[in-house]
Amino acid sequence: NGDYCGGTVQVIPHITNEIKACIYKVGASGEKHSENPHTSDTNIVITEIGGTVGDIESTPFLEAIRQVIIEAGRENAMCIHVTLMPYITGSHELKSKPTQHSVKELLSQGIVPGVIVCRSETEIPLALREKISLFCNVRKQDVIQNLTAGSLYEVPLLLENEGLADCVCRHLSLENRTPDLSDWIKMTDRQKAAKGTVTVGLVGKYVSLPDAYLSLAEALRHGGIEDGVNVEIKWIDAEELSSSNADEILSGCDGICVPGAFGERGTAGMIKASCYARQNKVPYLGIGMGMQMAVVEFARNVAGIKDADSREFNENGQNNVIIINGDVPSKGGTMRLGLCPCKLEKDSRAYEIYGRDLIEHRHRHRFEFNNEYRKVLAEHGMVCTGISPDGSLVEIIEIPEHPWFIGVQFHPEFKSRPNKPEKLFISFINAAKTAASPVLQG
């Protein structure tokens, strides 16, 4: 925009100031005091800096953190440094040298760690903690072991038992209250007590990097925790799924989930997955593009609209059942982002799941259901059961004659938590459990 008027854009202070602004914005975004609207009720801001100390990519972020600690005051800020403590099987010993070198590198950046969390596969002996304390200039109580847990959700309980919260409260001069973790403990106990396994086929474009679907994968597991069953995810590359191998690949799935995506690549496989689930009465959950491809498949193979397509791939299609938001010629400014309301039809599975007529979920998509096809698809058995309050946007589609077939435009996985699973995933996993072996049904 020419804001610098020819001046030099520098890493420091321009980039570091932007990083700091993002951190401070989190604290400022909390609830405001009624007496002073410029003051936030937020007491603590937690910021994670990923990567490895010493990497050139993380240097501006570490410098920004150093400045934050100075600006906030050392009594109001602290650094928790997570390090790896490898176990050498040949000599049966844990090595502290990587931790020592990492702390030394961090100190060279001007950041003094208040707590060192050591990621370890085995118990860290007291003598080794004392060694780290001595060479890394922290109290031995501030050397916290982070052992491998049976479940990701056991880690907070383990860290609490190790005294991490005590260390933080002492450093920041906060009241050290005993947290009520009973709800979390009950959740982990349910996870441990789960019996049987349901297999969910996740048909996506980015399965070579499963972390791309991390929120969705965990949300599916949250549904399993609530329903007392383990969830095994079968990662299926949408590009490799076709009519010739769909039966072989999908036959062992108790449920099929097609997540959101952008672009045409892999969509033929997503359409085939939707078709397989519909024809074989397998529970199906489509999210974003997963919903859109289910609409395209149904229009082609049930409603008889053979050239049904999405404008995302066929801009000049005669029967685009999926169109760009507002059906404008340019993609600019058409992305629907953030929380949007959705009104549910009372005589629907969605209403049965949520138990109320208005829900809100987060969105991230550009293309929408074409309202011109609502009536014809409904006549053939696919109904729109979730609509924006103004009636203009389709949010949820269902096939009532199917045991469980739902597609949603929004991303329910973003609101799911292990101790508060999103209701759509509870219902989907329950349907998959019902579709599985009689042992699981019992």
N, C-alpha and C positions, 0 to 999 in steps of 0.2 A: 504493500500500500504506500510505500515511500515514507513510512513513519520515521525512518532513521536519517532521512535527508542526506544520504551519501556517507553517513558515519559507518564505522566498522561494527558488524555484529559479532560479538564475542561470546565464547563459552561462559566466561565469568566477566561480568555479572548477568548477562542477558539470559542465557539458558538456565543457569542455576536459580535466577529469580523466578523464572516460570515454574520450575520444579517446586520451589518453596511456596509459590502462590497456590499450587494445587494442594499441597499439604495443609496450608492454613485455611483453604476454602472448606475442607472437610469439617474442621472445627467450627467454622462460622455457619455451617449449614444446619446445625442442630436447632432445637426449639429456642425461640427468642423469649427473653424476659419481657413481661408485659410492661414493667416500669421503664426498661431501657431496651428498645428494639435492636440496638446495635450490639447487645451482649448475648452470647449463646450459652445454652445450658450444657453444652458439651464439655466434659471434664478431661477426657483423655482421647488423644488421637493416636492410633496405631498405624505405622507406615512400614511396609515391607520393601526392602531393596533386594531384588533378586540378583542372580549372577554370582560371580566369584570376586572377592577382593583382589585387586591387581589387574583385572581385565580392563582394557581401555574403554570398553563400552559403558562400564559402571562408574567410571571416574567422575563425571559431572554430577551424578546422583549422590555419590559419597560426599563430594564437596558441598552439595546443597544441604545434606544432613548435618555436616559439620557446622555450617552456618546457622541452621535451625537450633542446634544445641546451644550455640553462643547467644543467639537472639532470645531464646526462651529462658535461658539461664540454666546452668548445669544442675541446679537443684530441681528444675522443672522438666528435665529431659534426660533420657538414658538410652543407651544402645545395648540391645541384646544380640550377641554375635553367635550365629549357629555355625558350627564347624563339624567336619567329618573326622571321626577317630577310627581308622581302619584296623581290622584284626588280621594279623599275619598267622595263617594256619600252620605254616611250617614250624614256627617257633612258639606258637600258642601265646601270643602276647598282643596287647593293644599298643598302638604307637601314637604318642602325643606330639611328635615333631610337626605333622601337618597343622595341628592346632596352634602350636607355638609360632610357626612361620606366618600363618594367616593373621594372628593377632599382631605380630610385628608389622605386617603390611598395613593393617588397619591403623595402627598407631602412627605410621609414617604419613597417613592421610589426615592426621590430626584428630582422630576419633578414638576415645578411650572407652572400651567396652565395660559396662557395669556388670553384665552377666554373660557367661559363656555357656551355651547349650551344646553339648557334645553328642552328636548323632553316632550311635554305636549299636552293634549287633549283640554285644555281650555286656554284662555288668562291669561297670568301671570301678576298680578297687579304690579304697580310700587313699592309699599311698599315691596312686596315679592322679587323683583329684588334687592332692596336696602339691604334687609336682607342677601341675598346670597352674594352680593358684600362685605358686612361687614365681614361676617363669613368665606368667601372663599378667601378674600384678592385680589379681582379684582375690577376694576372700574365698576360702575353700567352700563356704556355703553357697557361693555364687557360681560354682561349677556344677551345672545341672546335666544329668545324663538323660538322653532321649533315646530310649531303647525301642527296637522294632516291636510293634504291637500286633496282636492278632487281627485287629481292625483299625482303620484310620480313626474311627470315632472313640477309640479307647485312649488316644494320645492325650487329650485334655485332662483326663482323669489321672494318667500317669504323671504328667507334668505338675499337676496339683499336688500329688503325693510327694513329688521330688522337691516341692517348696518353691517353685518358680514365682507364684503369686506373692509369697512372703518376701522374696528378694525385691520384686518390683515395688511393693508397697513401702518397704524400708527405704529404697533409693529415692522415691518420690514423696516421702513423708506423708503417706496416705494411711487412713485407718485400715487396719488389717482385719477385715471381717471374714468370717467363715462362710463360704458360698454355699448356697443350696443347690447341690448337684443331683438331687434325688431323681428328677425327671430324666436327666441325662443317663444316670446309672440304670434306670429302668429300661431305657431305650437300648443300651448296650447289652443288657441282660436278655432282652427280647431277641436281639440279633444273634447272640450266642445260642439261644434255645431254639432257633429256627430249624424246622424239619423239612427235608426234601428240597428239591431244586426245580425251578421253572426256567426254561431256556427262552430268552427273548432274542430274536434275530434283528439286529440293528443294521439296516440296509442304508449305507451312506457313501458319500463321495470321498471322505477323508479318513477312512478307517485305518490307513497305514500310519496315521498319527492319532491314536485313540484319545489323546488329551483334547483334541478338537471337539470331542463330544463329552468332556468330563462332567459338566453339569447335568447333562441328560442321563449319562450312565449312573451317576450317583442318585439322581431322582428316581430312577427305576429301582435301584437297590433300597431307597427309602420306602417305596411301596412294599417291597418284600419284607422289610423289617416290621412294618405295621401289620402285615398279613401273616407273619410267622413262617416265612419261606425264604430260602436263599434264591437269589437271582443270578443266573449265569448269562452273560451277554455273548452271543455269537456274532462276531464282527464280520459283516458281509459287504464286500466291495460291490457297489451298485453297478460299476462298469463291467463286472464279470458275470452279472446275473442276466440270464436270457431264457427264452422259451425252452431251449434244449436242456438246460441244467437246473431250472427253478425247482422242479420236484425234488431233485436230489439234494440241493442246498437247503431248501426251506422245510423239508419234510419233518425234521426233528425239532422245529420251533413251536413252542406253546403259545407264543405271541410274536407279532411282527411290528416293529417300530421304524418309521422312515422319518428322519429328522430334517431340519431346515437346511437350505443350501442356496447357492446362486449359480446361474449358468446352466447350459444344456448338458454338459458332460454327466453321464451316469443316470440321466432321467429315464431312459428306456428301462433300465433295471429297476428303478423305483416304481415305474408303472407296472412292471411285471410282478413286483412284490405285492402291490396293492391288489392286482388281479388275483394272485394266488390266495391272498388272505380272504378276499371276497368270495371266491368260488369254493374254497375249502373250509369256510366258516371259522377261520383262525382269527382270534382277537387282533385288531389292527388299530394302531395309533399313529396318525400322521400329523407332523408338526411343521408349519410353514409350507415349504415345498412338498413335504410329505402329504399334506392336505391337498395341495393344488394338483399333484400328480394323481391322487385318488379321484379327484373330480374329472380330470382328463380321461382316465381309464374308464370310469363309469359312463361318461358321455359317449365314448367310442364304442364300448362293448355291450352296454345295456340300453342306453337311450338311442343307439343307432346313428349317432353323429360321427361318422367314420373319420372326418377330418378335424375333429375337435383337437384343440391345441392350446398352448399358452403363448401370449404375445411376447413373452421373454425369449422364446425360441423362433417364433413365426410371426414377425411383425405385421405381415399382410394377410394373415390367415382369415378365411371366411367365417370360421366358427371357433373363435378364440374364447373358450369358456373361462379363461384366466386373462385379465387385462391389467394394464398398468394403472396405478392409483390415479383416478381422475381421467384415465384414458387420454392423457395429453401426449403430444409428439416427443417431448424431451424428457429425459430421466431426471433432470435437475430439480431438486427440491421435492421429489415425489416419495421419498422414503418415509414410511410410517414408523416412528420410533417412540419408545417410552410407554407409559401406562395408559391404557385405553379401556373404557367400560364396555361391557357386553351384556345384553339382555337375553335371558334364556326363556325358551318356550316351555311352559309348565308341563306339557305332555311330551317330555323328552328324557332321554337317558342323562343328558347333561344336567337337567334340573334335578333329576333323581340323585346324581352324584354330589352336586353342590348344595342342594336343599334350599336354594334361594334364587330369586329371579334376576339378580344383578351381581356380576363379578367383575373384577379388574385384573388385567394381566399385561405384561410387557410385550412390546412388538418390535420387530426389526425386519421389515420386508417392504418391497416396492409394489408387488403385484397383488391383485385382489380377485375375488370371485366375480364373474360377470353376471350382474343382476338379471340380464335378459334371459338367462338360462335357468333361473330359479324354478319356474313353473314346470318346464318340460322335464327337468331332472326329478322334481318332486313326483310327477306323474309316473315315473319309472322306479321310484323307491328311494331316492336320495333326497333328504330333506335338510333344510337350513334351520338349525335349532338354536343358534346363537347369533344375534344381530346387534349392531351398534344401536344405541338408544334412538338415534334419529332414523333408523331403518335403512341406511344407505350402504352399510358394509357387512358382509357375511363373515362371521367369526368362527362358527362351528358348523360342521356338516355331520350327518349321521345316516346310517342305513338301518332303519328300525327292524327290518326282517332278519338282520344279521345278529348273531349272539352278542357281538361287541365290535362295532366299527365306528370310530370317531376320528375326524380330522379337525385340527384347530389352526387358526392363523397365527395365534400368539405363541409365546414360549413359556409354558407352565413350569418348566424345569428351573427357571430362575427364582421361583418363589418357594421351592421345596427345600425342607430342612430335615435332617435325620430324625429329630424328635417331633417335627411337625410336617409330615409328608404332604405334598400337594395331592388333593383328593382325586384328581384325574389319574395319577399314577397308582394310587391305592386300588381304584376300581379296575384299571387295566391289568395290574398284576393279579388281582383276584380272579378276573376273567381268564387269564392265562393259566392260573392254578386250577380252575374248574375244567379247562380244556386239557390239562395234563393227566397223569395217571390217577386211577382211583385211590392210590395211597395218599396222594397229596390232597385229594378232595376230602379225605377223612381228617 
